[in-house]
Amino acid sequence: MKTRWLLLLAISLGVSRVAAGAADWPQWRGPDRDNKVTGFTEPKTWPKELTKKWTTNVGLGDASPVLVGDKIYVFTRDGDDEIIWCLDAAKGTEIWKDKYAAQAVTNRAASGHPGPRSTPAVAEGKVCTFGVGGTLSCLDAANGKELWRKDTKAWPQFFTSASPIILDGQCIIHIGGEGKGAITAYDLAGGEEKWHWSGDGPGYASPVLVTVEKTKQLVTLTDKSVVGIATADGKLLWQLPYEVPRMQYNSITPIVDGQTVIYAREGAGTAAVKIEKKDDGFITKELWQKKDAPGRFNTPVLKDGLLFGLAPSGRGATVLFCMKAETGEVLWKDDKNKRGECGTVYDAGTVLLALTSDSNLVVFKPNDKEYAELAHYKVADSPTWACPIIAGNRVFVKDKDSVTLWTIE
């Protein structure tokens, strides 16, 4: 009997390892919203070029694609419609798509990017999207059947950008406009409201999950503060006000390191706070605050106590940088190589990969001394504002209007 039990345990552990090592990228910044890639093996020699497997035209949009199993989900715009695509990850062929009439993007500063910016979330057999005009949709991930859709008819000045999160049978999103909004949880199955916290208007960053003393907290930037909200009932646990300089964007997703939250605002610096339990509530203890901040539309990745991201470098350009997470000290900047206006950095284990909006994928070593490039690839002929998916040796890239699968061979 003991032998049989041990065999069953070994089998179950094996299944767990397969699940944990799967290449799924089901939401904004990956399974844990931290841009950490699992299952990536660095090649002994980096190839001179990547191998293109397929390209599929899907329409405009800066929302990042997501991957679950053998399916890619992409959220775009074509004419007056917003479209949710499901593609075969191996072939790029359409499995299903759903569309609805979308809000026109007329704001001068936002009109150059009329497509969706919010990345889909896929979990529990559902896919949820949040359109530029505040349309929240939930579809059956297998066949695209609409399960529920809510037109909130509300959006901030530059239209929605925050990505929904699916958690404990709920789809949570910050809805609202300038100066007023509500972080709201909807029942994933039926769309009924479960709870909401009313207060600040939405910012442009996406929420992350923090657990402190067994209490799950959703941490996000609003239009004028950073807040911690209990995921069970929407109770406000803590709030830190801040100012965002005029015509700047609070679009940088908070970074979680245990009970520490690192958050940044373009033009207003970077800060780190520790969330602590006190009596029946929570408090925040400031650890450091620095004037240096990442560039707009760029959230650094945390690796081995170091933050790697993109810093502004004048006239819409950025440079890669390394910051010490414990103190906020900038250790190096790659001032020799100017990059696109935005981009993202991934922790792939032994290497870091970055895709910038100038359509260049770069591979470099994670160290605190200097920028050490290993490889450099052009992966699109149009700007790449959306974040890619890195799964095994596959790199899925969304450019202005297409998705392309590249492989590292």
C-alpha positions in Angstrom: 0.0 0.0 0.0 2.8 2.4 0.9 4.5 1.6 -2.4 1.3 2.4 -4.3 0.9 5.6 -2.4 4.4 6.7 -3.2 3.9 5.9 -6.9 0.7 8.0 -7.0 2.5 10.8 -5.3 5.3 10.7 -7.8 2.9 10.7 -10.7 1.0 13.7 -9.2 4.2 15.6 -8.6 5.2 14.8 -12.2 1.9 16.2 -13.4 2.4 19.3 -11.3 5.8 19.9 -12.8 4.5 19.6 -16.3 1.7 22.1 -15.4 4.2 24.5 -13.8 6.6 24.3 -16.7 3.9 24.8 -19.3 4.4 27.6 -21.7 1.1 29.3 -21.1 1.1 33.1 -21.0 -2.5 33.7 -20.1 -2.6 37.4 -19.1 -0.7 40.7 -18.9 3.0 40.0 -18.1 2.5 36.3 -17.8 1.1 33.8 -15.2 2.2 35.9 -12.2 2.2 39.3 -13.9 6.0 39.5 -13.5 7.4 38.9 -17.0 9.2 35.8 -15.8 9.5 33.1 -18.5 9.7 29.4 -17.6 11.0 26.6 -19.7 13.3 28.7 -21.8 16.7 27.1 -22.7 19.4 29.4 -24.0 21.0 28.1 -27.2 24.7 27.2 -27.1 25.1 29.6 -30.0 22.6 32.4 -30.8 21.6 32.2 -34.5 22.3 35.0 -36.9 18.5 35.2 -37.7 15.3 34.0 -36.2 13.1 31.6 -38.3 9.7 33.0 -39.4 6.9 30.3 -39.2 3.8 32.3 -40.0 2.3 35.8 -40.1 -1.5 36.6 -39.7 -3.1 40.0 -40.2 -5.4 40.7 -37.3 -5.9 44.5 -37.2 -4.7 47.4 -35.2 -4.0 47.4 -31.5 -1.3 47.6 -28.8 -2.9 44.9 -26.6 -0.5 42.0 -26.0 -1.4 38.6 -27.3 -1.8 35.7 -24.8 -1.2 32.0 -25.1 -3.1 29.1 -23.5 -2.4 25.6 -24.6 -2.4 25.6 -28.4 -4.4 28.8 -28.8 -3.3 32.4 -29.2 -5.8 35.1 -28.2 -5.4 38.6 -29.7 -7.5 41.8 -29.2 -7.6 44.3 -32.0 -9.6 46.8 -34.0 -10.7 46.7 -37.6 -12.6 49.8 -38.8 -15.4 50.5 -36.3 -15.2 47.1 -34.6 -13.1 45.7 -31.8 -12.3 42.0 -32.5 -11.3 39.2 -30.2 -9.3 36.6 -32.2 -8.5 33.0 -31.3 -5.7 31.6 -33.5 -4.0 28.2 -33.8 -0.6 28.8 -32.2 1.1 26.3 -34.5 -0.3 27.6 -37.8 -1.6 31.1 -37.2 -5.0 30.2 -38.7 -8.3 31.4 -37.3 -10.2 29.2 -34.9 -12.9 31.8 -34.1 -13.4 35.5 -33.7 -16.0 37.8 -32.1 -16.6 41.5 -32.8 -18.7 44.4 -31.6 -19.0 48.1 -32.4 -16.3 50.0 -30.6 -15.9 53.5 -29.3 -14.3 56.0 -31.7 -10.9 57.3 -30.4 -11.0 61.0 -31.1 -8.6 62.4 -28.6 -5.8 63.9 -30.5 -3.1 62.5 -28.3 -4.6 59.0 -28.4 -5.9 58.8 -32.0 -2.7 57.5 -33.4 -3.4 54.3 -31.4 -7.1 53.6 -32.0 -6.9 49.9 -31.2 -7.2 48.2 -27.8 -4.4 48.6 -25.3 -5.7 46.2 -22.6 -4.4 42.7 -22.8 -6.9 39.8 -22.6 -7.0 37.5 -19.5 -7.7 33.8 -19.9 -8.7 31.5 -17.1 -11.3 28.9 -16.1 -12.2 28.4 -19.7 -13.1 32.1 -20.2 -11.4 35.0 -22.0 -12.0 38.5 -20.8 -11.2 41.8 -22.7 -11.6 45.5 -21.9 -12.1 47.8 -24.9 -10.8 51.4 -25.4 -14.3 52.7 -24.5 -14.8 50.6 -21.4 -16.6 47.6 -23.0 -15.9 44.5 -20.8 -16.5 41.2 -22.5 -16.4 37.6 -21.3 -16.3 34.8 -23.9 -16.1 31.0 -23.9 -12.4 30.5 -24.6 -13.0 27.3 -26.6 -15.6 28.5 -29.1 -15.9 32.3 -28.7 -19.5 32.3 -27.5 -20.4 35.5 -25.7 -21.2 34.8 -22.1 -21.7 38.4 -21.0 -20.7 41.9 -22.1 -21.0 45.2 -20.3 -20.7 48.6 -21.9 -19.5 50.8 -19.1 -19.4 53.9 -21.4 -16.6 55.3 -19.3 -12.9 55.9 -20.0 -10.0 58.1 -18.8 -8.6 61.0 -20.9 -6.4 58.8 -23.1 -8.9 55.8 -23.2 -8.5 52.5 -21.3 -5.2 50.8 -20.9 -5.5 48.7 -17.7 -5.8 44.9 -18.3 -8.3 42.8 -16.5 -7.3 40.1 -14.0 -9.2 36.9 -13.3 -9.0 35.8 -9.7 -11.1 33.4 -7.6 -13.9 33.2 -10.1 -14.0 37.0 -10.6 -13.0 39.3 -13.4 -11.7 42.5 -11.8 -11.2 45.8 -13.6 -11.0 49.5 -12.8 -13.8 51.3 -14.7 -14.6 55.0 -14.8 -13.3 58.3 -16.2 -11.3 61.3 -15.1 -11.5 61.8 -11.4 -14.0 59.1 -10.6 -14.1 55.4 -10.9 -14.6 52.0 -9.3 -12.4 48.9 -9.0 -15.1 46.3 -9.7 -15.3 42.5 -9.4 -17.7 40.7 -11.7 -18.7 37.1 -11.4 -16.8 35.3 -14.1 -19.7 32.9 -14.9 -22.6 35.3 -15.0 -21.3 38.8 -15.0 -23.0 39.9 -11.8 -21.2 42.5 -9.7 -19.6 40.9 -6.6 -18.1 44.0 -5.1 -16.6 47.4 -5.9 -14.5 50.1 -4.3 -15.5 53.6 -5.4 -13.0 56.4 -5.4 -10.3 57.6 -7.8 -10.5 57.4 -11.5 -8.5 54.7 -13.3 -4.9 55.1 -14.3 -3.3 53.4 -17.3 -1.4 50.7 -15.4 -2.6 47.2 -14.7 -3.2 45.6 -11.2 -1.0 43.0 -9.5 -1.6 40.6 -6.7 0.1 40.8 -3.3 -0.6 38.4 -0.3 0.3 39.7 3.1 -0.6 37.8 6.3 -2.9 35.5 4.2 -4.8 38.5 2.9 -4.9 38.8 -0.9 -4.6 42.4 -2.1 -5.0 43.9 -5.5 -2.4 46.7 -5.9 -2.9 49.2 -8.7 -2.3 52.8 -9.7 -5.3 55.0 -9.9 -5.2 58.5 -11.5 -3.8 60.0 -8.2 -2.8 57.2 -5.8 -1.6 53.7 -5.4 -4.0 51.5 -3.5 -4.3 48.0 -2.0 -7.8 46.5 -2.3 -8.9 43.2 -0.6 -9.8 40.8 -3.4 -12.4 39.1 -1.2 -14.8 42.0 -0.7 -13.2 45.2 -2.3 -12.3 46.8 1.1 -9.7 49.5 0.8 -6.7 48.3 2.9 -4.3 51.2 2.3 -3.8 54.2 0.0 -0.8 56.4 -0.9 -1.5 59.6 -2.8 0.9 61.0 -5.4 1.0 63.6 -8.1 1.3 62.9 -11.8 2.9 65.8 -13.8 0.7 67.2 -16.5 0.6 65.2 -19.8 2.4 62.3 -18.1 1.0 58.8 -17.7 0.8 56.6 -14.7 1.1 53.5 -16.9 3.8 51.4 -15.1 2.5 48.3 -13.4 3.6 47.9 -9.8 6.4 45.4 -9.1 6.0 42.9 -6.3 8.8 41.5 -4.2 7.3 39.6 -1.3 5.6 42.3 0.9 7.5 45.1 -1.0 5.8 47.0 -3.7 7.8 49.1 -6.1 5.9 51.7 -8.1 6.8 54.4 -10.5 5.2 57.4 -12.3 6.6 58.9 -15.4 8.2 62.2 -14.5 7.7 61.7 -10.8 10.2 59.1 -9.8 10.2 55.6 -8.3 9.4 54.5 -4.7 9.4 51.3 -2.7 7.1 50.5 0.2 6.6 47.5 2.5 3.1 46.4 3.3 2.7 45.4 7.0 -0.1 44.1 9.1 -1.0 46.4 12.0 -3.9 45.6 14.4 -6.9 44.9 12.2 -5.5 46.7 9.1 -2.5 47.3 7.0 0.1 50.1 6.8 2.8 51.0 4.3 6.4 51.7 5.3 8.4 53.7 2.8 11.8 52.1 2.0 13.1 54.5 -0.5 12.2 57.1 -3.1 14.2 58.2 -6.1 13.8 60.7 -8.9 14.8 58.2 -11.5 11.8 56.4 -13.2 11.3 54.1 -16.2 10.0 55.5 -19.4 6.3 55.6 -20.2 4.6 52.3 -21.2 7.4 50.2 -19.7 7.4 48.1 -16.6 10.8 46.8 -15.5 11.4 43.1 -14.6 12.8 42.1 -11.2 15.6 39.5 -11.3 17.9 38.6 -8.4 17.4 41.9 -6.6 17.9 43.9 -9.8 15.4 45.9 -11.9 15.9 45.9 -15.7 13.9 48.2 -17.8 13.9 51.1 -20.2 14.6 54.7 -19.1 13.7 57.9 -21.1 16.5 59.3 -23.2 14.9 62.3 -25.0 12.7 62.8 -28.0 10.8 59.6 -27.6 13.8 57.4 -27.2 14.7 55.1 -24.4 17.8 53.2 -23.1 18.1 50.0 -21.2 19.0 50.4 -17.5 19.7 48.4 -14.3 18.5 49.5 -10.9 19.1 48.0 -7.5 15.7 47.0 -6.1 16.8 47.3 -2.4 17.9 51.0 -2.7 16.7 52.4 -6.0 20.3 53.1 -7.1 20.8 53.1 -10.9 23.8 50.8 -11.5 24.1 51.3 -15.3 22.4 52.8 -18.4 23.1 51.7 -22.0 23.5 55.2 -23.3 25.2 53.9 -26.5 22.1 52.3 -27.9 18.9 54.4 -28.3 15.7 52.3 -28.4 12.1 52.9 -29.3 9.7 54.9 -27.1 8.4 51.9 -25.2 9.2 48.2 -24.7 9.4 45.4 -22.3 12.1 43.2 -20.7 11.7 39.5 -19.9 13.5 37.3 -17.4 14.2 34.1 -19.3 16.6 32.5 -16.7 20.2 32.8 -17.9 19.4 35.7 -20.2 17.1 38.8 -20.5 15.2 39.5 -23.6 13.8 42.9 -24.6 11.4 43.9 -27.4 11.2 47.7 -28.0 8.7 49.6 -30.1 11.3 50.0 -32.9 10.8 46.3 -33.7 14.1 45.1 -32.3 14.4 42.0 -30.0 17.7 42.1 -28.1 19.2 39.4 -25.8 21.6 40.4 -23.0 23.2 39.1 -19.9 21.7 39.9 -16.4 24.4 41.7 -14.5 24.9 44.7 -12.3 28.0 46.0 -14.1 27.1 46.9 -17.7 25.0 46.1 -20.7 26.3 42.9 -22.3 24.4 42.1 -25.5 24.4 38.5 -26.9 22.1 38.9 -29.9 20.0 41.3 -31.8 17.1 40.7 -34.2 14.7 42.7 -36.3 11.2 41.0 -35.9 8.8 43.3 -37.7 8.5 46.0 -40.4 6.1 48.1 -38.3 6.2 49.4 -34.7 5.9 46.8 -31.9 4.1 48.5 -29.1 2.5 45.2 -27.8 4.5 42.9 -25.6 5.5 39.6 -27.1 5.0 36.0 -25.9 8.2 33.9 -25.2 7.3 30.2 -24.9 10.1 27.7 -25.3 11.9 28.5 -28.5 8.9 30.4 -29.8 8.5 34.2 -29.9 5.1 35.5 -30.8 5.2 39.2 -31.9 2.3 41.6 -32.4 3.2 44.5 -34.6 1.0 47.3 -35.9 -1.6 45.0 -37.5 -0.2 41.4 -37.6 0.9 38.6 -35.3 4.1 36.7 -36.3 5.6 33.5 -34.9 9.4 33.4 -34.8 11.5 30.5 -33.6 15.0 30.4 -32.2 16.7 27.5 -34.0 
